[in-house]
Amino acid sequence: MSVRKFAIADASFERSPGQDGDVSAGNVIDQRNGAPITIGFGRYGANQSIEETLAVDDVMVVLEGRLSVTSNASTVTAGPGEIVYMPKGERVAIRSHEQGAVTAYVTYPHWQEAQA
């Protein structure tokens, strides 16, 4: 694989698995490209919330809006230009605020394989 760049327009978004809210993910690099990590973009509608136990290490970079991530230890709120790291095995609740949010993410290993 060679050096590449991606924009949000390159992502094909689909609803996050097992979630009912207005939350979607769009991978741009994953196992289908032979990469060891998954890279993509996330979209959260206004005032949406998802809860899950992470099957992978997950890093989110907030590009637009604000998100709060709550675990059993604490709650962090992040806005544009801030990064949230969520370790594998952690139970988290991710909540968007009134303006919704757009994120970029990196997971290791691939989140789709880990949920299968």
PyMOL commands that place a pseudoatom at each C-alpha (Angstrom):
pseudoatom trace, name=CA, resn=MET, resi=1, chain=A, elem=C, hetatm=0, pos=[0.000, 0.000, 0.000]
pseudoatom trace, name=CA, resn=SER, resi=2, chain=A, elem=C, hetatm=0, pos=[1.296, 3.473, -0.819]
pseudoatom trace, name=CA, resn=VAL, resi=3, chain=A, elem=C, hetatm=0, pos=[0.882, 6.814, 0.930]
pseudoatom trace, name=CA, resn=ARG, resi=4, chain=A, elem=C, hetatm=0, pos=[-2.674, 8.081, 0.534]
pseudoatom trace, name=CA, resn=LYS, resi=5, chain=A, elem=C, hetatm=0, pos=[-4.891, 10.865, 1.830]
pseudoatom trace, name=CA, resn=PHE, resi=6, chain=A, elem=C, hetatm=0, pos=[-8.600, 10.796, 2.532]
pseudoatom trace, name=CA, resn=ALA, resi=7, chain=A, elem=C, hetatm=0, pos=[-11.448, 13.256, 2.944]
pseudoatom trace, name=CA, resn=ILE, resi=8, chain=A, elem=C, hetatm=0, pos=[-14.807, 12.669, 4.560]
pseudoatom trace, name=CA, resn=ALA, resi=9, chain=A, elem=C, hetatm=0, pos=[-16.292, 12.491, 1.035]
pseudoatom trace, name=CA, resn=ASP, resi=10, chain=A, elem=C, hetatm=0, pos=[-14.289, 9.269, 0.502]
pseudoatom trace, name=CA, resn=ALA, resi=11, chain=A, elem=C, hetatm=0, pos=[-16.170, 7.443, 3.273]
pseudoatom trace, name=CA, resn=SER, resi=12, chain=A, elem=C, hetatm=0, pos=[-19.264, 5.341, 2.644]
pseudoatom trace, name=CA, resn=PHE, resi=13, chain=A, elem=C, hetatm=0, pos=[-21.262, 5.743, 5.873]
pseudoatom trace, name=CA, resn=GLU, resi=14, chain=A, elem=C, hetatm=0, pos=[-23.427, 3.084, 7.480]
pseudoatom trace, name=CA, resn=ARG, resi=15, chain=A, elem=C, hetatm=0, pos=[-25.183, 2.928, 10.840]
pseudoatom trace, name=CA, resn=SER, resi=16, chain=A, elem=C, hetatm=0, pos=[-22.953, 1.688, 13.630]
pseudoatom trace, name=CA, resn=PRO, resi=17, chain=A, elem=C, hetatm=0, pos=[-23.660, -2.039, 14.208]
pseudoatom trace, name=CA, resn=GLY, resi=18, chain=A, elem=C, hetatm=0, pos=[-26.150, -2.770, 16.971]
pseudoatom trace, name=CA, resn=GLN, resi=19, chain=A, elem=C, hetatm=0, pos=[-27.073, 0.889, 17.413]
pseudoatom trace, name=CA, resn=ASP, resi=20, chain=A, elem=C, hetatm=0, pos=[-30.472, 2.499, 16.862]
pseudoatom trace, name=CA, resn=GLY, resi=21, chain=A, elem=C, hetatm=0, pos=[-29.443, 6.159, 16.957]
pseudoatom trace, name=CA, resn=ASP, resi=22, chain=A, elem=C, hetatm=0, pos=[-28.272, 8.583, 14.299]
pseudoatom trace, name=CA, resn=VAL, resi=23, chain=A, elem=C, hetatm=0, pos=[-24.655, 7.411, 14.484]
pseudoatom trace, name=CA, resn=SER, resi=24, chain=A, elem=C, hetatm=0, pos=[-22.739, 6.153, 11.473]
pseudoatom trace, name=CA, resn=ALA, resi=25, chain=A, elem=C, hetatm=0, pos=[-19.219, 5.099, 10.561]
pseudoatom trace, name=CA, resn=GLY, resi=26, chain=A, elem=C, hetatm=0, pos=[-17.360, 5.062, 7.265]
pseudoatom trace, name=CA, resn=ASN, resi=27, chain=A, elem=C, hetatm=0, pos=[-14.084, 3.180, 6.949]
pseudoatom trace, name=CA, resn=VAL, resi=28, chain=A, elem=C, hetatm=0, pos=[-11.585, 4.445, 4.391]
pseudoatom trace, name=CA, resn=ILE, resi=29, chain=A, elem=C, hetatm=0, pos=[-8.828, 1.920, 5.206]
pseudoatom trace, name=CA, resn=ASP, resi=30, chain=A, elem=C, hetatm=0, pos=[-9.369, -1.483, 6.783]
pseudoatom trace, name=CA, resn=GLN, resi=31, chain=A, elem=C, hetatm=0, pos=[-8.632, -5.198, 6.462]
pseudoatom trace, name=CA, resn=ARG, resi=32, chain=A, elem=C, hetatm=0, pos=[-9.830, -5.180, 2.850]
pseudoatom trace, name=CA, resn=ASN, resi=33, chain=A, elem=C, hetatm=0, pos=[-6.829, -2.982, 2.008]
pseudoatom trace, name=CA, resn=GLY, resi=34, chain=A, elem=C, hetatm=0, pos=[-4.364, -5.214, 3.864]
pseudoatom trace, name=CA, resn=ALA, resi=35, chain=A, elem=C, hetatm=0, pos=[-3.786, -2.561, 6.541]
pseudoatom trace, name=CA, resn=PRO, resi=36, chain=A, elem=C, hetatm=0, pos=[-3.146, -3.560, 10.198]
pseudoatom trace, name=CA, resn=ILE, resi=37, chain=A, elem=C, hetatm=0, pos=[-5.499, -0.790, 11.446]
pseudoatom trace, name=CA, resn=THR, resi=38, chain=A, elem=C, hetatm=0, pos=[-8.892, 0.637, 10.518]
pseudoatom trace, name=CA, resn=ILE, resi=39, chain=A, elem=C, hetatm=0, pos=[-9.142, 4.355, 9.706]
pseudoatom trace, name=CA, resn=GLY, resi=40, chain=A, elem=C, hetatm=0, pos=[-12.388, 6.173, 9.042]
pseudoatom trace, name=CA, resn=PHE, resi=41, chain=A, elem=C, hetatm=0, pos=[-14.854, 8.922, 9.843]
pseudoatom trace, name=CA, resn=GLY, resi=42, chain=A, elem=C, hetatm=0, pos=[-17.803, 8.977, 12.229]
pseudoatom trace, name=CA, resn=ARG, resi=43, chain=A, elem=C, hetatm=0, pos=[-20.969, 11.065, 12.212]
pseudoatom trace, name=CA, resn=TYR, resi=44, chain=A, elem=C, hetatm=0, pos=[-23.157, 11.680, 15.257]
pseudoatom trace, name=CA, resn=GLY, resi=45, chain=A, elem=C, hetatm=0, pos=[-26.515, 13.412, 14.984]
pseudoatom trace, name=CA, resn=ALA, resi=46, chain=A, elem=C, hetatm=0, pos=[-27.544, 15.922, 17.645]
pseudoatom trace, name=CA, resn=ASN, resi=47, chain=A, elem=C, hetatm=0, pos=[-27.982, 14.523, 21.175]
pseudoatom trace, name=CA, resn=GLN, resi=48, chain=A, elem=C, hetatm=0, pos=[-27.248, 10.909, 20.253]
pseudoatom trace, name=CA, resn=SER, resi=49, chain=A, elem=C, hetatm=0, pos=[-25.832, 8.310, 22.608]
pseudoatom trace, name=CA, resn=ILE, resi=50, chain=A, elem=C, hetatm=0, pos=[-24.304, 4.869, 22.113]
pseudoatom trace, name=CA, resn=GLU, resi=51, chain=A, elem=C, hetatm=0, pos=[-23.006, 2.411, 24.691]
pseudoatom trace, name=CA, resn=GLU, resi=52, chain=A, elem=C, hetatm=0, pos=[-20.617, -0.453, 24.104]
pseudoatom trace, name=CA, resn=THR, resi=53, chain=A, elem=C, hetatm=0, pos=[-17.779, -2.485, 25.511]
pseudoatom trace, name=CA, resn=LEU, resi=54, chain=A, elem=C, hetatm=0, pos=[-14.855, -1.836, 23.209]
pseudoatom trace, name=CA, resn=ALA, resi=55, chain=A, elem=C, hetatm=0, pos=[-13.581, -4.873, 21.331]
pseudoatom trace, name=CA, resn=VAL, resi=56, chain=A, elem=C, hetatm=0, pos=[-10.591, -2.865, 20.029]
pseudoatom trace, name=CA, resn=ASP, resi=57, chain=A, elem=C, hetatm=0, pos=[-8.356, 0.031, 21.028]
pseudoatom trace, name=CA, resn=ASP, resi=58, chain=A, elem=C, hetatm=0, pos=[-10.083, 3.110, 19.595]
pseudoatom trace, name=CA, resn=VAL, resi=59, chain=A, elem=C, hetatm=0, pos=[-8.817, 6.644, 19.014]
pseudoatom trace, name=CA, resn=MET, resi=60, chain=A, elem=C, hetatm=0, pos=[-11.264, 9.411, 17.989]
pseudoatom trace, name=CA, resn=VAL, resi=61, chain=A, elem=C, hetatm=0, pos=[-10.233, 12.845, 16.747]
pseudoatom trace, name=CA, resn=VAL, resi=62, chain=A, elem=C, hetatm=0, pos=[-13.110, 15.308, 16.971]
pseudoatom trace, name=CA, resn=LEU, resi=63, chain=A, elem=C, hetatm=0, pos=[-13.301, 17.360, 13.767]
pseudoatom trace, name=CA, resn=GLU, resi=64, chain=A, elem=C, hetatm=0, pos=[-16.636, 19.168, 14.357]
pseudoatom trace, name=CA, resn=GLY, resi=65, chain=A, elem=C, hetatm=0, pos=[-19.048, 19.483, 17.269]
pseudoatom trace, name=CA, resn=ARG, resi=66, chain=A, elem=C, hetatm=0, pos=[-18.584, 17.999, 20.749]
pseudoatom trace, name=CA, resn=LEU, resi=67, chain=A, elem=C, hetatm=0, pos=[-18.676, 14.514, 22.268]
pseudoatom trace, name=CA, resn=SER, resi=68, chain=A, elem=C, hetatm=0, pos=[-18.649, 13.283, 25.848]
pseudoatom trace, name=CA, resn=VAL, resi=69, chain=A, elem=C, hetatm=0, pos=[-17.264, 9.834, 26.603]
pseudoatom trace, name=CA, resn=THR, resi=70, chain=A, elem=C, hetatm=0, pos=[-18.121, 8.265, 29.939]
pseudoatom trace, name=CA, resn=SER, resi=71, chain=A, elem=C, hetatm=0, pos=[-16.473, 5.170, 31.392]
pseudoatom trace, name=CA, resn=ASN, resi=72, chain=A, elem=C, hetatm=0, pos=[-16.632, 3.730, 34.877]
pseudoatom trace, name=CA, resn=ALA, resi=73, chain=A, elem=C, hetatm=0, pos=[-13.704, 5.961, 35.843]
pseudoatom trace, name=CA, resn=SER, resi=74, chain=A, elem=C, hetatm=0, pos=[-14.654, 9.376, 34.428]
pseudoatom trace, name=CA, resn=THR, resi=75, chain=A, elem=C, hetatm=0, pos=[-16.238, 11.522, 31.731]
pseudoatom trace, name=CA, resn=VAL, resi=76, chain=A, elem=C, hetatm=0, pos=[-14.246, 13.488, 29.181]
pseudoatom trace, name=CA, resn=THR, resi=77, chain=A, elem=C, hetatm=0, pos=[-15.679, 16.022, 26.737]
pseudoatom trace, name=CA, resn=ALA, resi=78, chain=A, elem=C, hetatm=0, pos=[-13.822, 16.774, 23.520]
pseudoatom trace, name=CA, resn=GLY, resi=79, chain=A, elem=C, hetatm=0, pos=[-14.261, 19.361, 20.784]
pseudoatom trace, name=CA, resn=PRO, resi=80, chain=A, elem=C, hetatm=0, pos=[-12.566, 20.147, 17.467]
pseudoatom trace, name=CA, resn=GLY, resi=81, chain=A, elem=C, hetatm=0, pos=[-8.888, 19.277, 17.430]
pseudoatom trace, name=CA, resn=GLU, resi=82, chain=A, elem=C, hetatm=0, pos=[-9.059, 17.093, 20.546]
pseudoatom trace, name=CA, resn=ILE, resi=83, chain=A, elem=C, hetatm=0, pos=[-8.374, 13.353, 20.760]
pseudoatom trace, name=CA, resn=VAL, resi=84, chain=A, elem=C, hetatm=0, pos=[-10.080, 10.713, 22.899]
pseudoatom trace, name=CA, resn=TYR, resi=85, chain=A, elem=C, hetatm=0, pos=[-8.404, 7.340, 23.495]
pseudoatom trace, name=CA, resn=MET, resi=86, chain=A, elem=C, hetatm=0, pos=[-10.621, 4.428, 24.556]
pseudoatom trace, name=CA, resn=PRO, resi=87, chain=A, elem=C, hetatm=0, pos=[-8.837, 1.197, 25.514]
pseudoatom trace, name=CA, resn=LYS, resi=88, chain=A, elem=C, hetatm=0, pos=[-9.958, -2.259, 24.512]
pseudoatom trace, name=CA, resn=GLY, resi=89, chain=A, elem=C, hetatm=0, pos=[-12.296, -3.823, 27.072]
pseudoatom trace, name=CA, resn=GLU, resi=90, chain=A, elem=C, hetatm=0, pos=[-13.574, -0.492, 28.454]
pseudoatom trace, name=CA, resn=ARG, resi=91, chain=A, elem=C, hetatm=0, pos=[-17.343, -0.029, 28.753]
pseudoatom trace, name=CA, resn=VAL, resi=92, chain=A, elem=C, hetatm=0, pos=[-18.128, 3.444, 27.354]
pseudoatom trace, name=CA, resn=ALA, resi=93, chain=A, elem=C, hetatm=0, pos=[-21.089, 5.684, 26.620]
pseudoatom trace, name=CA, resn=ILE, resi=94, chain=A, elem=C, hetatm=0, pos=[-20.446, 8.191, 23.822]
pseudoatom trace, name=CA, resn=ARG, resi=95, chain=A, elem=C, hetatm=0, pos=[-22.841, 11.140, 23.697]
pseudoatom trace, name=CA, resn=SER, resi=96, chain=A, elem=C, hetatm=0, pos=[-23.005, 13.924, 21.136]
pseudoatom trace, name=CA, resn=HIS, resi=97, chain=A, elem=C, hetatm=0, pos=[-24.168, 17.388, 22.135]
pseudoatom trace, name=CA, resn=GLU, resi=98, chain=A, elem=C, hetatm=0, pos=[-26.781, 19.649, 20.511]
pseudoatom trace, name=CA, resn=GLN, resi=99, chain=A, elem=C, hetatm=0, pos=[-24.701, 20.335, 17.381]
pseudoatom trace, name=CA, resn=GLY, resi=100, chain=A, elem=C, hetatm=0, pos=[-23.806, 16.677, 16.732]
pseudoatom trace, name=CA, resn=ALA, resi=101, chain=A, elem=C, hetatm=0, pos=[-20.237, 15.701, 15.845]
pseudoatom trace, name=CA, resn=VAL, resi=102, chain=A, elem=C, hetatm=0, pos=[-17.914, 14.514, 13.113]
pseudoatom trace, name=CA, resn=THR, resi=103, chain=A, elem=C, hetatm=0, pos=[-14.866, 12.448, 14.033]
pseudoatom trace, name=CA, resn=ALA, resi=104, chain=A, elem=C, hetatm=0, pos=[-11.940, 10.657, 12.465]
pseudoatom trace, name=CA, resn=TYR, resi=105, chain=A, elem=C, hetatm=0, pos=[-11.011, 7.334, 14.063]
pseudoatom trace, name=CA, resn=VAL, resi=106, chain=A, elem=C, hetatm=0, pos=[-8.280, 4.722, 14.154]
pseudoatom trace, name=CA, resn=THR, resi=107, chain=A, elem=C, hetatm=0, pos=[-8.833, 1.273, 15.641]
pseudoatom trace, name=CA, resn=TYR, resi=108, chain=A, elem=C, hetatm=0, pos=[-6.537, -1.661, 16.294]
pseudoatom trace, name=CA, resn=PRO, resi=109, chain=A, elem=C, hetatm=0, pos=[-7.278, -4.340, 15.420]
pseudoatom trace, name=CA, resn=HIS, resi=110, chain=A, elem=C, hetatm=0, pos=[-10.095, -3.945, 12.906]
pseudoatom trace, name=CA, resn=TRP, resi=111, chain=A, elem=C, hetatm=0, pos=[-13.383, -3.150, 14.657]
pseudoatom trace, name=CA, resn=GLN, resi=112, chain=A, elem=C, hetatm=0, pos=[-15.514, -4.988, 12.095]
pseudoatom trace, name=CA, resn=GLU, resi=113, chain=A, elem=C, hetatm=0, pos=[-13.583, -8.245, 12.568]
pseudoatom trace, name=CA, resn=ALA, resi=114, chain=A, elem=C, hetatm=0, pos=[-13.632, -7.868, 16.360]
pseudoatom trace, name=CA, resn=GLN, resi=115, chain=A, elem=C, hetatm=0, pos=[-17.444, -7.556, 16.380]
pseudoatom trace, name=CA, resn=ALA, resi=116, chain=A, elem=C, hetatm=0, pos=[-17.995, -10.580, 14.147]
for i in range(1, 116): cmd.bond("trace and resi %d" % i, "trace and resi %d" % (i + 1))
show_as sticks, trace
zoom trace
